């Protein structure tokens, strides 16, 4: 964020928000929550009295069961707990939600009338020339808006698929790294690419494509500069050739080879629409999963956006290979792409996560809303009993974590990172509701009240704050973002 987009917080909240300061052994007890989502089939009484966090390590150190008290530490008050206590009795606590597919830059082209009623290919053909006018400043603002909106919806980790590098945008991923660090979220930033333009039978205009050598060199540079490994990683890099209709077969193969060499993940759009299936048959003489295997992508390194049009045998092959799918229900409905076979994919062994997709095909960056959308659209295909509220929440948490190759986030367990979202159920929309977890999903939660990343508050009272403990000035951000959005569309 730039300086004109922040204003000071007050009181002790700032010290806690800004980082691990003060007593390095300080613990935080989120006491007596309304409910805790521990996962489908897990006894919620295991954490009925709350969660204890070690803020010096950013990890969960204890789940306090029904009837219990926190253990350890020296007594400092009548309750025998040394550290800060937060009354969570009005909150439902979930793991921090994890977004597995987004295009941050698209917040600049939300609800644009010329594409409001088009399917994917027509939507893209109209938007490519607009997106080709992207600038570093526009991307910075777009990324900030997307990530702040995600944070306030309870999201703590987001994967972005950025594949546009017009003139002047060589450092696009570097711009995004700066925003991630300022906001204090976790991110999987993918070095996307388009190398097959219109003159080679692809969909993108020529001014939006790059040479393979440039793409691969920059991909290596980004991993060497920014990719973090192990538990608690904040920024990771993956390689993401955009789609079968916008990259060459050679680039797909070379990206897979480089990803194996550098041990990073792979991401692409696949089987999103019937048009894409037809393109693969006409161009490569095979269906999408056959194409994926032919370029060395059919394995546990890859997670695939959408995956709407897989058949039974392809679902079996994806599960056997350990692949993952980012289910994007709102985008698939907006563009009339179809309904992903999420239950069959998961039952076959595919890791199923949720993605909001680009904010020009959703048109929001709200992950708790996406949980509700996933629940409802999947119930249309599989019925109510197969798609429970807990299962939909699991897709947005542990399923998404697995899709991104993360074992340290996505669930509330001792030893996991303290990435948590806390939702209040005291508005009109929840009046008359009886059970907290179903209410969170069915009544349509929109915003988290508090969000924690690595034991540090990143949302307080519904407002995003940065890594420096300064609250985001959303009015200034919106004004600057709108100005860039109008410039982009006006040309």
BELMO-V892732 format. One record per residue. RES is the residue in one letter. OMEGA is omega in radians with two decimals (NA if undefined). NEAR is the number of other C-alpha atoms within 8 Angstrom. Layout:
# BELMO-V892732
RES|OMEGA|NEAR, RES|OMEGA|NEAR
This chain:
# BELMO-V892732
X|3.03|8, X|-3.01|5, X|-3.09|5, X|-3.12|6, X|-3.13|12, X|2.97|12, X|-2.99|8, X|2.94|6, X|-3.14|9, X|2.94|6, X|-3.04|5, X|-3.13|6, X|-3.07|8, X|-3.13|11, X|3.14|9, X|-3.10|12, X|-2.97|14, X|-3.13|14, X|-3.14|10, X|-3.10|9, X|3.11|9, X|-3.09|5, X|-3.09|5, X|3.13|8, X|-3.09|7, X|3.08|12, X|3.11|11, X|3.11|12, X|2.98|12, X|-2.86|12, X|2.97|12, X|3.13|10, X|3.06|16, X|3.06|11, X|3.06|11, X|3.07|12, X|3.11|12, X|-3.14|12, X|3.13|10, X|3.09|7, X|3.14|4, X|-3.11|6, X|-3.11|6, X|3.12|10, X|3.12|8, X|3.14|9, X|-3.06|12, X|3.14|13, X|2.98|15, X|-3.02|15, X|3.09|13, X|-3.07|14, X|2.98|14, X|-3.06|14, X|3.10|15, X|3.12|9, X|-3.12|7, X|-3.08|13, X|3.01|14, X|-3.09|16, X|-3.14|10, X|2.91|10, X|-3.07|13, X|-3.04|14, X|3.09|12, X|3.14|9, X|-3.06|5, X|3.05|7, X|3.08|7, X|3.11|8, X|3.07|5, X|3.13|4, X|3.14|6, X|3.14|7, X|3.09|9, X|3.08|8, X|-3.06|7, X|-3.12|6, X|3.13|6, X|-3.12|8, X|3.08|12, X|3.14|11, X|-3.11|8, X|3.09|8, X|3.03|8, X|3.10|8, X|-3.10|9, X|-3.02|12, X|3.08|8, X|-3.00|10, X|2.84|12, X|-3.12|17, X|3.04|13, X|2.91|12, X|3.03|14, X|-3.13|17, X|-3.03|16, X|-3.10|16, X|-3.00|16, X|3.14|15, X|-3.14|16, X|2.93|14, X|-3.02|11, X|-3.06|15, X|-3.06|11, X|3.01|11, X|3.14|14, X|-3.10|13, X|3.08|10, X|2.98|10, X|3.10|8, X|-2.97|8, X|-3.11|6, X|-3.14|6, X|-3.04|11, X|-3.04|7, X|-3.11|7, X|2.98|8, X|-2.94|9, X|-3.00|9, X|3.10|8, X|3.08|9, X|-3.13|10, X|-3.07|8, X|3.09|10, X|-3.06|10, X|-3.12|9, X|-3.13|11, X|3.09|9, X|-3.13|11, X|3.13|9, X|3.11|11, X|-3.13|9, X|3.08|11, X|3.09|8, X|3.14|11, X|3.11|6, X|3.13|13, X|3.10|14, X|-3.14|11, X|-3.14|12, X|3.12|14, X|3.12|12, X|3.12|11, X|-3.11|12, X|-3.07|12, X|3.09|13, X|3.10|10, X|3.07|10, X|3.12|13, X|-3.07|14, X|3.04|16, X|3.11|13, X|-3.10|17, X|-3.14|16, X|3.12|16, X|-3.13|12, X|3.01|15, X|3.09|12, X|3.12|13, X|-3.13|13, X|-3.04|13, X|-3.12|11, X|-3.13|11, X|3.08|13, X|-3.12|12, X|-3.13|5, X|-3.07|8, X|-3.12|10, X|-3.08|7, X|-3.07|8, X|-3.11|10, X|3.07|10, X|3.07|7, X|-3.13|11, X|3.09|12, X|3.14|10, X|-3.13|8, X|3.12|12, X|-3.13|13, X|3.14|9, X|-3.12|10, X|3.09|13, X|3.03|10, X|2.92|13, X|3.14|12, X|2.90|12, X|-3.11|13, X|-3.08|15, X|3.07|13, X|3.13|15, X|-3.10|12, X|2.97|15, X|-3.09|16, X|3.13|12, X|3.14|15, X|-3.07|16, X|-3.09|10, X|3.11|7, X|3.11|6, X|3.10|7, X|-3.11|11, X|-3.03|11, X|2.99|13, X|-3.01|10, X|-3.09|8, X|-3.13|6, X|-3.09|13, X|3.13|15, X|3.04|10, X|-3.11|7, X|-3.10|8, X|3.11|6, X|-3.11|8, X|-3.07|10, X|3.11|11, X|3.13|8, X|3.10|8, X|3.11|10, X|-3.14|10, X|-3.09|8, X|3.09|12, X|-3.11|12, X|-3.10|7, X|-2.89|6, X|-2.97|9, X|3.10|10, X|-3.10|8, X|3.05|6, X|-3.12|5, X|3.07|7, X|3.13|7, X|3.11|9, X|-3.10|8, X|3.03|13, X|-3.12|13, X|3.02|14, X|3.13|14, X|-2.98|14, X|2.94|13, X|-2.82|15, X|-3.02|12, X|3.12|10, X|-3.08|11, X|-3.14|10, X|3.08|13, X|-3.14|16, X|3.07|9, X|-3.13|8, X|3.14|7, X|3.08|11, X|-3.13|11, X|-3.10|11, X|3.08|9, X|3.11|12, X|3.12|12, X|-3.14|8, X|3.11|10, X|3.10|13, X|3.14|8, X|-3.06|6, X|3.13|8, X|3.02|6, X|-3.03|10, X|-3.11|13, X|-3.11|14, X|3.03|13, X|2.95|11, X|3.10|12, X|3.05|12, X|-3.13|13, X|-3.06|14, X|3.04|11, X|3.09|9, X|3.13|7, X|3.08|12, X|3.14|12, X|3.12|8, X|-3.12|10, X|3.12|15, X|-3.08|10, X|-3.04|8, X|-3.05|6, X|-3.11|8, X|-3.12|7, X|3.07|9, X|-2.97|9, X|-3.10|10, X|3.03|9, X|3.10|8, X|3.13|11, X|3.14|10, X|-3.08|9, X|-3.13|7, X|3.04|11, X|-3.09|9, X|-3.04|12, X|-3.12|11, X|-3.04|10, X|3.08|9, X|-2.98|9, X|2.87|12, X|-2.89|15, X|3.14|13, X|3.00|14, X|3.13|14, X|-3.04|15, X|-2.89|12, X|3.01|11, X|3.03|10, X|-3.03|6, X|-3.12|6, X|3.10|6, X|3.08|9, X|3.11|12, X|-3.12|10, X|3.11|8, X|3.11|15, X|3.14|13, X|-3.13|10, X|-3.13|9, X|3.14|11, X|-3.12|17, X|3.14|15, X|3.02|14, X|-3.14|17, X|-3.07|13, X|-2.96|15, X|-3.08|14, X|3.12|12, X|3.14|13, X|3.07|13, X|-3.12|10, X|-3.10|9, X|3.14|11, X|-3.09|7, X|-3.11|13, X|-3.10|10, X|3.11|11, X|-3.13|11, X|-2.96|11, X|-3.11|9, X|3.12|10, X|3.09|8, X|-3.12|14, X|3.14|11, X|3.13|7, X|3.12|11, X|3.08|10, X|3.02|14, X|-3.14|14, X|3.04|15, X|3.11|20, X|3.04|17, X|3.07|14, X|-3.05|19, X|-3.07|12, X|-3.11|17, X|2.93|17, X|3.05|13, X|-3.14|11, X|0.16|12, X|-3.09|11, X|3.04|9, X|-3.01|13, X|-3.00|11, X|3.09|16, X|3.04|14, X|-3.13|11, X|3.08|14, X|3.14|14, X|3.11|12, X|3.12|10, X|3.12|12, X|-3.02|12, X|-3.11|8, X|3.11|10, X|3.05|15, X|3.07|11, X|-3.12|7, X|-2.95|8, X|-3.13|9, X|-3.01|9, X|-3.01|7, X|-3.12|5, X|-3.07|8, X|-3.10|13, X|3.07|9, X|3.11|11, X|-3.13|10, X|3.12|10, X|3.07|13, X|3.09|10, X|3.09|11, X|-3.10|13, X|-3.06|15, X|-3.05|15, X|3.07|12, X|3.11|14, X|3.11|18, X|3.13|14, X|3.13|12, X|3.12|16, X|3.11|10, X|-3.10|7, X|3.06|8, X|-3.05|8, X|-3.13|9, X|3.04|14, X|3.06|15, X|3.09|10, X|-3.13|12, X|3.07|9, X|-3.14|9, X|3.09|8, X|3.11|11, X|-3.12|14, X|3.03|14, X|-2.99|14, X|3.02|14, X|-3.10|16, X|-3.08|13, X|3.04|13, X|-3.13|10, X|-3.02|11, X|3.10|7, X|3.13|7, X|-3.09|5, X|-3.10|6, X|-3.11|10, X|-3.11|7, X|3.09|4, X|-3.00|7, X|-3.04|5, X|-2.93|6, X|-3.09|11, X|3.04|11, X|-3.14|9, X|-3.14|13, X|-3.08|12, X|-2.98|12, X|-3.09|9, X|3.00|9, X|3.04|10, X|-3.10|11, X|-3.04|8, X|2.99|10, X|3.06|15, X|3.09|14, X|3.07|15, X|-3.11|19, X|3.04|15, X|3.12|17, X|3.12|12, X|-3.11|14, X|-3.13|13, X|3.07|13, X|2.97|17, X|3.06|15, X|-3.11|11, X|3.07|6, X|-3.07|10, X|3.13|10, X|3.06|12, X|-3.06|15, X|3.13|14, X|3.12|13, X|3.13|9, X|-3.13|13, X|-3.11|13, X|3.13|12, X|3.04|11, X|-3.02|10, X|3.14|8, X|3.12|7, X|3.12|9, X|-3.13|11, X|-3.14|9, X|-3.13|8, X|-3.14|9, X|3.12|13, X|3.14|9, X|3.11|8, X|3.14|10, X|3.12|11, X|3.12|8, X|-3.08|8, X|-3.09|12, X|-3.11|8, X|3.12|5, X|NA|6
